[in-house]
Amino acid sequence: MELIRGLHNLREEHRGCAVTVGAFDGIHRGHQGVLAHLKSKAADLGLPSTVIVFEPLPREYFRPLEAPPRITNFRERLTFLAETGVDRVLVLKFDESLRAMTAEQFIRHVFVDGLGAQYIALGDDFRFGNSREGDFEYAQAMSEKFGYEVQPTGTIELAGERVSSTRIREALAAGHFDEAALLLGRPYTMTGRVEHGKKLGRELGSPTANIRIGRIRSPLAGVYVVLASGAGLEAAPGVANVGTRPTVADSLRANLEVHVLDRTGDFYGQRLTVEFLCKLREEKKYDSLDALKAGIAGDIDQARVWLAEHAIH
């Protein structure tokens, strides 16, 4: 998969494609259906398939602390897009220049002048342009003027409801990981690089890997039973805390800390993928470090019981 960062990096060889555009947060089964349709149509037309995504996401640009928490960070989103087999991803920086574009300017500068799109697939809920006047009907009305074909993307339903990023966030927040996996088409994971922390976990007898999760807000908050992979680990059981560490930091940005059970090692600078299995409790603020230490020990004991019940070693 070719990654193109910004309209200014488009070249003549990028012109002529089948394209779709959207947030694609999660690359869930609904997104996968859209991308399968795009690839099929691109193959029929003898064209490369191109996906346009925004960074940051538009709602993060306008209200970063109030925007919905990301299911996937930027790197994860690109990884899952690559796994779908699309040919190219064009990343557009969502800034004041892009925000100010009218719907017609977006079609002209991005779809037509930039990509020379011959086929455009648009979701029924996608809006573009500074007044949000751009939608499928608008793009269809402009298709004869600019010479492209446009078709709506279908929706995928499970259990009588549409598969959506909102539905997945709700499942994750409730700790319903089986439901989230069904909607995603894979277990829910977070991946990031291990950073140096305050080494407090080591002092408390439960060393943790502090992982940069690449999100302002997390769709998860609390203490979880997890499996950690990477950095020499393969589905190693552990306990993870996702939150703002109210006892010792009380920060705004979400953190992921993982204590791998019965393993030692130096994971600094390496990437870990954490699969979430079960929510043990909500995050809480302890009155002292001794109380925090006792709470962590209790979490580890609960995790061992859960893992034994589910025959995970």
Secondary structure, 3 states (H helix, E strand, C coil): CEEEECHHHCCHHHCCEEEEECCCCCCCHHHHHHHHHHHHHHHHHCCCEEEEEEECCHHHHHCCCCCCCCCCCHHHHHHHHHHHCCCEEEEEECCHHHHCCCHHHHHHHHHHHHCCEEEEEECCCCCECCCCCECHHHHHHCHHHHCCEEEECCCCEECCEECCHHHHHHHHHCCCHHHHHHHHCCCCEEEEEEECCCCHHHHCCCCCEEECCCCCCCCCCEEEEEEEEECCEEEEEEEEEEECCCCCCCCCCCEEEEEECCCCCCCCCCEEEEEEEEEEECCCCCCCHHHHHHHHHHHHHHHHHHHHHCCCC
